[in-house]
Amino acid sequence: MLSFLAKFSAAVALLGALWALNSVQKTPIRNGQVRILRFYASVGVVLTGEAAELCYGVENARSVRMSPPVAGLYPSSSRCLQVVPEHTTHYTILAEGYDGKIAMQSLTLPVQTTPEAPPPAVSYAMAAPRPIPPIWRAVAPPSAH
């Protein structure tokens, strides 16, 4: 009976050690300075009422905030969120590191109320070619006098 309890205790201890090792591997790396890897809009200009995506990526961040607030923000190395701005909007992303330091980047997403008129069409059609006059003339052979 004592042998069984010893083996059972050893097995439980081994399982506990494996569980602890597994949970340590899933702990995020908290070394290094917080960085914003990317922050951009999917389009250069958005029309009123249309959507655009704001994409971002952060590294070593404990939290992420955006001004004006955008729902669904969390630390990620690559993520895009949909926004529908009513007017030209200046977005600022702030990532806070585990050491309390802040990284920040900004962008402005212009909103246009009406679509721009397309540029005038340029015609590349060519005029019909004119007939080319012959450049040779009948020349009389030299006379043999």
Secondary structure by P-SEA (a helix, b strand, c coil): caaaaaaaaaaaaaaaaaaaaaaaaacccccccccccccccccccccccbbbbbbbccccccccccccccccccccccbbbbbbcccbbbbbbbbbcccccccbbbbbbbbbccccccccccccccccccccccccccccccccc
